[in-house]
């Protein structure tokens, strides 16, 4: 008897004893698992799939529960609560009818807001919200009809009351997902999409079942919170009892978002600490007086952050340049970098960097590069070294940090970065304006990832002529994010932003070579955006309308899955997962995949910045770039391991009570076993 009662409780928990809104949400959340296996732009691992599936299913659960509760509440308000005391048949008709009406109204609203390339996010998100509401309402109508049919049958035939105990929602959703996962894999294989090849169908189904169980757990927690809030509203404000349930679900969803936000803030603090940490390989200041943090520098080495210390320590020497280029190096390269810790105010950081440029006589060099770093402060090593090789050291590279977080975590700091870059741009162009035109350096720009956005948007809502009036000779931008206002305006209306056709956007250097010679003469500004790089594609635009790269199969660019379909929330989450996998690179092995642009950088530096190079020099240069990157990566690993070993020896000797008479009692032993470690 106890077993039967427990089993009955479990069955009821799976659906029959739950309100209609929760049953609809259970079905939708389980059914959302299948589309989450759509191929993406980058290869996906099983753990990536599990994360994507969990996020999509959890958000679907919360959104559908809140939507269905709201539809039901509006219906009860319209009937003044009388439907609660009606018979089974009337309640079924009411549930189906209110959902059907909501579906029609929502779809009608969506159709009055057709998609536009230049629409504001609020407009696009309203349209998508209306479309999603319409679909949720249709699912609600279908579930209501099925559940209601069982109610009516059992009411008229008591022998069939067992129909009421069948938990349809979750099993039906899992079945839909299992079929969809199989279809997705079959379609991907037939069209040659390989990004989900490492996620097997069998494992996928197991993940789907596991996520289904997780969805139940989430809904239990969500339901507890929602009911608690609902009861509280009913006690405090009985007149609002009819809307207390949807309000409770909204509060529950808000708590979920709050927990996610708190986790994000914790992660931000941890990453910032890592961005400021001193790496053993770069613990000593550079020896060149021509780089920030070195002798005579106005910038303290300790203020440079991790990426700043890397950037300044990795400057080429004259000997290294001569060995690769086969010609005498004319100058020691200049690298000026100002970190966030150098000064608290933007104006002060700009002043320090300008003083560094004047101190090193950067304005007397052949080429002056203004580089906007990524969110962490990283300036592409390949770009910096390519410029130094091609100019035989007669160059200066200036960069100013605006964050110590990865670009994905620095999106809230783009306004500061643009303001900072604009202030530095005005300072540099002001200095150039006061120079003899014949003695001005070739002033060029560089930006990668978020650095491309924060540099280009200095001139947002303006044309390319504004940049050229600032003495900008040419520019290179790698993986320009989709949120970049300048690039977005150029793509929508190239004739207005760039009337002389000086900007191009290509996937690789081969595409540039295929351009007519007369076209190449006009090109001064290059946007390099790989077709399979999610960074130029990820943004709120994925939630609002079908992107161009997921259009008809025959029109999709290379390396974009042919079998994938646009689903607003699903595509958004899967592309976000792609962001992480797009930046996986192997030191010294240059590729042309995702956000890895190293293979083409040197060639684009030569043509865009107008720095001639012979084929033999180019081959030698590219070989050196690969070797140096690998050597520095190895040095970082070895230095880190040695530092850990020193720390372990130090702790052990301290426990022995041994004192070598130095600040580092491990030094004699490390010198004996690793004499190259310092």
C-alpha positions in Angstrom: 0.0 0.0 0.0 2.8 2.4 0.9 4.6 1.5 -2.4 1.5 2.2 -4.4 1.0 5.6 -2.6 4.6 6.5 -3.2 4.4 5.5 -6.9 1.2 7.5 -7.2 2.9 10.6 -5.7 5.9 10.2 -8.1 3.5 9.9 -11.1 1.6 13.0 -9.9 4.9 14.9 -9.5 5.8 14.1 -13.1 2.7 15.9 -14.4 -0.8 14.9 -13.5 -0.9 16.8 -10.2 0.8 19.9 -11.6 -1.0 23.0 -12.9 -1.4 23.3 -16.7 1.3 26.1 -17.0 3.9 23.8 -15.4 2.9 20.8 -17.7 3.3 23.0 -20.8 6.7 24.2 -19.5 7.8 20.6 -18.8 7.0 19.6 -22.3 8.6 22.7 -23.9 11.8 22.4 -21.7 12.3 18.7 -22.6 11.4 19.3 -26.3 14.0 22.2 -26.4 16.8 19.7 -25.8 16.7 18.3 -29.4 17.3 21.6 -31.2 20.2 22.4 -28.9 22.2 19.8 -30.8 22.2 21.8 -34.0 25.7 22.1 -35.5 27.5 25.4 -34.7 30.4 27.3 -36.2 33.0 25.5 -34.1 33.6 21.9 -33.1 31.7 21.1 -29.9 32.6 18.7 -27.2 30.2 16.7 -25.1 30.7 19.0 -22.1 29.9 22.0 -24.3 26.8 20.3 -25.5 25.7 19.6 -21.9 26.2 23.2 -20.9 24.3 24.5 -24.0 21.5 22.0 -23.5 21.1 22.8 -19.8 21.0 26.6 -20.4 18.5 26.3 -23.2 16.3 23.9 -21.3 16.4 25.9 -18.0 15.6 29.2 -19.7 12.8 27.6 -21.7 11.3 26.2 -18.5 11.2 29.6 -16.8 10.0 31.5 -19.8 7.2 29.1 -20.7 6.0 28.8 -17.1 5.8 32.6 -16.7 4.1 33.0 -20.1 1.5 30.3 -19.5 0.8 31.6 -16.0 0.3 35.1 -17.5 -2.1 33.8 -20.2 -4.1 31.9 -17.6 -4.2 34.9 -15.2 -5.5 37.2 -18.0 -8.2 34.7 -18.8 -9.3 34.5 -15.2 -9.3 38.2 -14.9 -11.6 38.4 -18.0 -14.0 35.9 -16.5 -13.7 37.4 -13.0 -12.6 34.0 -11.6 -15.8 32.3 -12.5 -14.0 29.7 -14.6 -12.4 28.2 -11.5 -15.8 26.7 -10.4 -16.9 25.5 -13.9 -17.0 21.9 -15.0 -14.3 20.0 -16.8 -15.6 20.6 -20.3 -15.9 24.4 -19.7 -12.4 24.6 -18.2 -11.0 22.7 -21.2 -12.7 25.0 -23.7 -11.5 28.0 -21.6 -7.8 26.8 -21.6 -7.8 26.0 -25.3 -9.6 29.2 -26.1 -7.5 31.6 -24.1 -4.3 30.1 -25.5 -5.6 30.2 -29.1 -6.6 33.9 -28.7 -3.2 34.7 -27.1 -1.5 32.9 -30.1 -3.5 34.9 -32.6 -3.0 38.2 -30.9 0.8 37.6 -30.4 1.3 36.5 -34.0 -0.6 39.5 -35.2 1.6 41.8 -33.2 4.7 40.1 -34.5 3.6 40.6 -38.1 3.1 44.3 -37.6 6.9 44.6 -36.7 8.7 43.2 -39.8 12.5 42.7 -39.3 14.9 45.4 -40.5 18.7 45.4 -40.6 18.9 48.7 -38.9 16.2 48.2 -36.2 16.8 49.0 -32.6 17.1 46.0 -30.2 13.9 46.9 -28.4 11.9 46.7 -31.6 13.4 43.4 -32.6 13.1 41.8 -29.2 9.4 42.8 -29.0 8.8 41.0 -32.3 10.6 37.8 -31.2 8.9 37.9 -27.8 5.5 38.1 -29.6 6.5 35.2 -31.9 7.7 33.0 -29.0 4.5 33.9 -27.0 2.4 32.7 -30.0 4.2 29.4 -30.1 4.0 28.9 -26.4 0.3 29.6 -26.5 -0.2 27.1 -29.4 1.6 24.4 -27.3 -0.5 25.4 -24.4 -3.7 24.9 -26.4 -2.5 21.5 -27.6 -1.6 20.3 -24.1 -4.8 21.7 -22.7 -6.8 19.8 -25.4 -5.0 16.5 -24.6 -5.2 16.9 -20.9 -8.8 18.2 -21.1 -9.9 15.2 -23.2 -8.7 12.9 -20.5 -10.6 14.9 -17.9 -13.8 14.7 -19.9 -13.5 11.0 -20.6 -12.8 10.2 -17.0 -15.7 12.4 -15.8 -18.1 10.6 -18.1 -16.6 7.1 -17.5 -15.2 6.5 -14.0 -13.6 3.3 -15.2 -11.2 5.4 -17.3 -10.1 7.6 -14.5 -6.6 6.1 -14.9 -6.2 8.3 -17.9 -5.8 11.2 -15.6 -2.7 9.7 -14.0 -0.7 9.4 -17.3 2.3 11.8 -17.1 2.2 12.9 -20.7 4.2 16.2 -20.8 7.7 15.2 -19.9 7.8 11.8 -21.7 6.4 13.5 -24.8 9.0 16.2 -24.7 11.8 13.7 -24.3 10.4 11.6 -27.2 10.3 14.8 -29.4 13.9 15.6 -28.4 15.2 12.0 -29.1 13.7 12.2 -32.6 15.1 15.7 -33.2 18.6 14.7 -32.0 18.6 11.7 -34.4 17.4 14.0 -37.3 20.0 16.6 -36.5 22.9 14.1 -36.7 21.5 12.5 -39.8 21.1 15.8 -41.6 24.6 17.0 -40.4 26.2 13.9 -41.8 24.4 14.1 -45.1 25.5 17.8 -45.6 29.0 17.3 -44.3 28.7 19.4 -41.1 31.3 18.1 -38.7 31.1 20.4 -35.7 29.0 18.0 -33.7 30.9 14.9 -34.8 32.3 14.4 -31.3 28.9 14.4 -29.7 27.5 10.9 -30.3 23.8 10.2 -30.7 23.8 7.7 -27.9 25.5 10.1 -25.5 23.2 12.9 -26.7 20.1 10.9 -25.8 21.5 10.1 -22.4 22.3 13.8 -21.9 18.7 14.6 -23.0 17.3 12.2 -20.4 19.6 13.6 -17.7 18.6 17.2 -18.6 15.0 16.1 -18.4 15.6 15.0 -14.8 17.4 18.2 -14.1 14.5 20.2 -15.5 12.2 18.5 -13.0 14.6 19.5 -10.2 14.7 23.0 -11.5 10.9 23.2 -11.7 10.5 21.9 -8.2 12.7 24.7 -6.9 11.0 27.2 -9.1 7.6 26.0 -8.0 8.5 26.3 -4.3 9.6 29.9 -4.7 6.6 30.8 -6.9 4.0 29.3 -4.6 5.6 31.0 -1.6 5.5 34.4 -3.3 1.9 33.7 -4.5 0.7 32.9 -0.9 2.4 36.0 0.4 0.6 38.2 -2.1 -2.7 36.5 -1.4 -2.3 37.3 2.3 -1.1 40.8 2.0 -3.3 41.8 -1.0 -6.2 39.4 -1.4 -7.6 41.5 -4.3 -4.6 40.6 -6.4 -4.9 36.9 -5.8 -5.8 36.3 -9.5 -2.4 37.5 -10.6 -0.4 36.2 -7.7 0.7 33.0 -9.5 2.3 34.6 -12.5 3.9 37.2 -10.3 5.4 34.3 -8.2 6.9 32.7 -11.4 8.3 36.1 -12.5 10.0 36.5 -9.1 11.3 33.0 -9.3 12.8 33.7 -12.7 14.3 36.9 -11.3 16.0 35.0 -8.5 17.5 32.5 -11.1 18.8 35.5 -13.1 20.2 37.0 -9.9 22.0 33.9 -9.0 23.5 33.7 -12.5 24.5 37.4 -12.2 26.2 36.9 -8.8 28.1 34.0 -10.2 29.2 36.2 -13.1 30.4 38.9 -10.8 32.4 36.4 -8.8 34.0 35.1 -11.9 34.9 38.7 -13.0 36.7 39.4 -9.7 38.7 36.1 -10.0 39.7 36.8 -13.6 40.7 40.4 -12.8 43.0 39.1 -10.1 44.6 36.9 -12.7 45.0 39.8 -15.2 47.0 41.7 -12.7 49.2 38.8 -11.6 52.9 38.8 -12.2 54.0 35.9 -14.4 57.4 34.4 -13.6 58.5 34.7 -17.3 58.0 38.4 -17.2 58.9 39.3 -13.6 61.8 41.4 -14.6 61.5 44.8 -16.3 62.6 45.0 -20.0 66.1 46.3 -20.6 65.3 48.5 -23.6 64.8 52.2 -22.9 62.4 52.3 -25.9 59.6 50.3 -24.2 57.3 51.2 -21.3 58.5 49.9 -18.0 62.1 49.9 -19.1 65.0 52.2 -18.2 64.0 55.9 -18.3 60.4 55.0 -18.8 57.7 57.1 -17.2 55.5 54.0 -16.7 56.2 51.8 -13.7 56.7 48.2 -14.7 54.5 47.1 -11.8 51.5 49.0 -13.3 51.5 47.3 -16.6 49.4 44.2 -15.8 50.0 40.8 -17.1 49.4 41.6 -20.8 51.4 44.9 -20.6 54.4 43.1 -19.2 54.2 40.5 -21.9 53.9 43.2 -24.6 56.9 45.2 -23.5 59.2 42.3 -22.7 58.6 40.7 -26.1 59.8 43.6 -28.2 62.3 42.5 -30.9 66.0 43.5 -30.7 68.0 44.8 -33.6 69.9 41.5 -33.8 66.7 39.5 -34.1 65.4 41.7 -36.9 68.6 41.5 -38.8 68.9 37.7 -38.6 65.4 37.4 -40.1 65.3 40.2 -42.7 68.9 39.9 -43.9 69.3 43.7 -43.7 70.7 46.0 -41.0 68.0 47.1 -38.4 67.9 50.9 -38.4 66.2 51.3 -35.0 65.2 49.7 -31.7 61.5 49.2 -31.9 59.3 51.3 -29.6 56.5 49.8 -27.6 54.5 52.2 -25.4 51.9 50.7 -23.1 49.8 52.2 -20.3 47.9 49.9 -18.0 44.8 50.6 -15.9 46.9 50.9 -12.8 49.1 53.5 -14.2 46.6 56.3 -13.5 43.0 56.4 -12.2 41.7 58.9 -14.8 41.4 58.6 -18.5 43.0 62.0 -19.1 46.0 61.1 -16.9 46.6 57.8 -18.7 46.5 59.6 -22.1 49.0 62.2 -20.8 51.4 59.4 -19.6 51.2 57.6 -22.9 51.8 60.8 -24.9 54.7 61.6 -22.7 56.1 58.1 -23.4 55.7 58.7 -27.2 57.5 62.0 -27.0 60.2 60.6 -24.7 61.0 57.8 -27.1 60.7 60.1 -30.1 58.0 57.9 -31.6 56.7 60.6 -33.9 60.0 60.5 -35.7 59.6 56.9 -36.7 58.5 55.6 -40.2 55.3 54.0 -38.8 53.3 54.8 -35.7 50.7 52.1 -34.8 47.8 52.9 -32.5 46.6 49.5 -31.3 43.4 49.0 -29.3 43.9 45.8 -27.2 41.4 43.1 -26.5 39.5 43.2 -23.2 42.4 41.7 -21.2 44.9 44.2 -22.7 46.4 41.8 -25.2 48.0 43.2 -28.3 48.5 40.5 -31.0 52.2 39.4 -30.8 52.2 38.4 -34.5 51.0 41.8 -35.6 53.5 43.7 -33.4 56.5 41.6 -34.5 55.4 41.7 -38.2 55.5 45.5 -38.1 58.9 45.5 -36.4 60.4 43.1 -38.9 58.9 44.9 -41.9 60.1 48.4 -40.8 63.5 47.1 -39.7 62.7 48.4 -36.2 61.7 51.9 -37.5 58.3 51.9 -35.8 56.4 52.6 -32.6 53.4 50.8 -31.3 51.2 52.5 -28.7 48.4 50.8 -26.7 46.3 51.7 -23.7 44.5 49.2 -21.5 40.8 49.6 -20.6 40.1 46.3 -18.8 41.9 43.2 -17.4 39.1 40.8 -18.3 38.6 38.7 -21.4 36.7 40.5 -24.2 33.5 38.4 -23.4 33.5 39.9 -19.8 34.5 43.4 -20.9 31.4 44.3 -22.9 30.2 46.6 -20.1 33.4 48.6 -20.5 33.3 49.4 -24.1 32.0 52.9 -23.5 35.1 53.7 -21.3 37.3 52.1 -24.0 35.9 54.2 -26.8 36.1 57.4 -24.7 39.7 56.5 -23.9 40.7 55.7 -27.4 39.0 58.9 -28.7 40.9 61.0 -26.2 44.2 59.4 -27.2 43.3 59.7 -30.9 42.7 63.5 -30.4 46.0 63.8 -28.6 48.0 62.0 -31.3 46.3 63.8 -34.2 46.8 67.1 -32.4 50.5 66.4 -32.2 50.6 65.3 -35.8 48.8 68.5 -36.8 51.6 70.5 -35.4 54.3 68.6 -37.3 55.8 69.3 -40.7 53.6 67.2 -43.1 56.7 65.8 -44.7 58.1 64.5 -41.4 54.9 62.9 -40.1 55.0 59.1 -39.5 52.7 56.8 -41.3 49.9 56.7 -38.8 48.1 53.3 -38.9 45.5 51.5 -36.7 45.0 48.0 -35.4 42.3 46.3 -33.4 41.4 42.7 -32.7 38.1 41.4 -31.3 36.8 43.9 -28.8 39.8 46.1 -29.7 38.4 46.4 -33.2 35.1 47.6 -31.8 36.6 50.1 -29.4 38.8 51.6 -32.2 36.3 51.7 -35.0 33.5 53.2 -32.9 35.6 56.3 -32.3 33.9 57.3 -35.6 30.5 55.7 -35.1 27.8 57.7 -36.8 30.5 59.3 -38.9 32.1 58.4 -42.3 35.6 57.1 -43.1 36.5 60.6 -44.1 36.5 61.5 -40.4 39.2 59.0 -39.7 41.3 60.2 -42.7 41.0 63.7 -41.5 42.7 62.4 -38.3 45.7 61.5 -40.5 44.9 57.8 -40.4 46.8 56.2 -43.3 45.4 52.6 -43.1 44.1 50.1 -40.6 43.7 46.3 -40.0 40.9 44.9 -37.9 40.6 41.2 -36.9 37.3 39.6 -36.0 35.3 42.8 -35.7 32.4 42.1 -33.2 28.8 42.3 -34.6 28.0 45.1 -32.1 30.5 47.5 -33.8 28.4 50.5 -34.8 30.9 51.8 -37.5 31.2 48.4 -39.2 27.4 47.8 -39.0 26.7 51.2 -40.6 29.2 50.4 -43.3 27.7 47.0 -44.1 24.2 48.5 -44.3 25.2 51.5 -46.5 28.7 51.3 -47.9 28.3 54.2 -50.3 27.5 56.6 -47.5 30.2 55.5 -45.0 32.9 54.8 -47.5 32.1 56.6 -50.8 35.6 56.0 -52.2 35.6 52.2 -51.5 38.6 52.1 -49.3 37.3 49.5 -46.9 37.0 45.7 -47.6 36.0 42.7 -45.5 37.5 39.4 -46.4 37.9 35.9 -44.9 41.5 35.4 -45.8 44.5 36.8 -47.8 43.5 34.6 -50.8 40.3 36.5 -51.2 42.2 39.7 -51.2 44.5 38.4 -54.0 41.5 37.6 -56.1 40.4 41.2 -56.2 41.1 43.2 -59.4 44.4 45.2 -59.3 42.5 48.4 -59.8 40.4 47.6 -56.7 43.4 46.8 -54.6 44.9 50.3 -55.3 42.0 52.0 -53.5 42.0 49.7 -50.4 43.4 51.2 -47.2 41.3 49.6 -44.5 40.9 45.8 -44.1 38.4 43.9 -41.9 39.4 40.3 -41.7 36.4 38.2 -40.5 36.5 34.4 -40.8 33.3 32.8 -41.9 33.4 30.4 -39.0 34.4 33.1 -36.4 31.5 33.5 -34.0 32.7 36.9 -32.7 31.7 38.9 -35.7 28.3 37.1 -35.6 27.4 36.9 -32.0 25.1 39.5 -30.5 21.5 40.4 -29.7 20.8 40.4 -33.5 20.7 36.6 -33.2 17.7 36.9 -31.0 15.9 39.3 -33.3 16.1 38.0 -36.9 17.7 35.3 -39.0 21.3 36.2 -39.7 22.6 36.4 -43.3 24.9 33.4 -42.7 22.1 31.1 -41.8 20.1 31.9 -45.0 19.4 29.5 -47.9 21.9 26.5 -47.9 23.3 27.4 -51.3 24.0 31.0 -50.2 25.8 30.2 -47.0 29.6 30.9 -46.9 32.2 28.2 -46.5 32.6 26.5 -43.1 29.1 27.6 -42.0 26.9 24.5 -41.3 24.4 23.8 -44.0 22.0 21.8 -41.8 21.6 24.4 -39.0 18.4 26.4 -38.6 17.8 29.7 -37.0 16.0 29.5 -33.7 16.4 32.7 -31.7 17.3 31.5 -28.2 19.0 28.3 -29.3 21.2 29.9 -32.0 22.1 32.6 -29.5 23.3 30.1 -26.8 25.1 27.8 -29.3 27.0 30.7 -30.9 27.9 31.8 -27.4 29.4 28.4 -26.8 31.3 28.7 -30.1 33.0 31.9 -28.7 35.0 29.8 -26.3 36.0 27.1 -28.8 36.9 29.7 -31.5 39.9 31.0 -29.5 41.6 27.6 -28.9 45.1 28.0 -30.6 48.3 26.0 -30.5 51.4 28.1 -30.0 53.6 28.2 -33.1 51.0 26.5 -35.2 49.2 29.2 -37.2 45.7 28.4 -38.4 42.9 30.0 -40.3 40.0 28.9 -38.1 37.5 30.7 -35.9 39.2 33.6 -34.2 42.8 32.6 -35.1 44.0 35.1 -37.7 47.7 34.6 -37.3 48.3 32.9 -40.6 47.4 35.9 -42.7 48.6 38.8 -40.4 52.1 39.4 -41.8 50.9 39.5 -45.4 48.1 41.9 -44.6 50.5 44.1 -42.6 52.6 44.4 -45.7 49.8 45.3 -48.1 47.6 47.4 -45.8 50.4 49.4 -44.1 52.3 49.6 -47.4 55.4 47.9 -46.2 57.1 46.1 -49.1 58.7 42.7 -48.5 60.4 40.2 -50.8 59.1 36.6 -51.0 62.2 35.3 -49.4 61.9 37.8 -46.5 58.3 37.0 -46.0 59.0 33.3 -45.7 61.8 33.9 -43.2 59.6 36.4 -41.3 56.7 34.0 -41.0 59.0 31.1 -39.9 60.4 33.4 -37.2 57.0 34.5 -36.0 56.0 30.8 -35.4 59.3 30.0 -33.7 59.2 33.0 -31.4 55.6 32.3 -30.4 56.4 28.7 -29.5 59.6 29.8 -27.6 57.8 32.4 -25.5 55.0 29.9 -24.8 57.6 27.3 -23.6 59.4 29.9 -21.6 56.1 30.8 -19.8 55.4 27.2 -19.0 59.0 26.4 -17.8 59.1 29.6 -15.7 55.7 28.8 -14.1 56.8 25.2 -13.3 60.1 26.5 -11.8 58.3 29.1 -9.7 56.0 26.4 -8.3 59.0 24.1 -7.6 60.7 26.9 -5.7 57.6 27.6 -3.7 57.3 23.9 -2.8 61.0 23.6 -1.8 60.7 26.8 0.2 57.7 25.5 2.2 59.4 22.1 2.8 62.7 23.7 4.0 60.8 26.0 6.2 59.0 23.1 7.8 62.5 21.6 8.5 63.6 24.9 10.2 66.4 25.3 7.6 67.6 28.9 6.9 70.1 29.4 4.1 70.7 33.0 5.0 69.0 34.3 1.9 65.5 35.4 1.1 65.1 32.4 -1.1 66.4 29.3 0.7 65.4 27.1 -2.3 67.8 29.0 -4.6 71.0 26.8 -4.0 69.1 23.6 -4.7 67.3 25.0 -7.7 70.6 26.3 -9.1 72.1 22.8 -8.7 69.2 21.0 -10.5 68.0 23.8 -12.8 70.9 26.2 -13.2 69.1 28.1 -16.0 66.3 29.0 -13.5 66.7 32.4 -11.9 
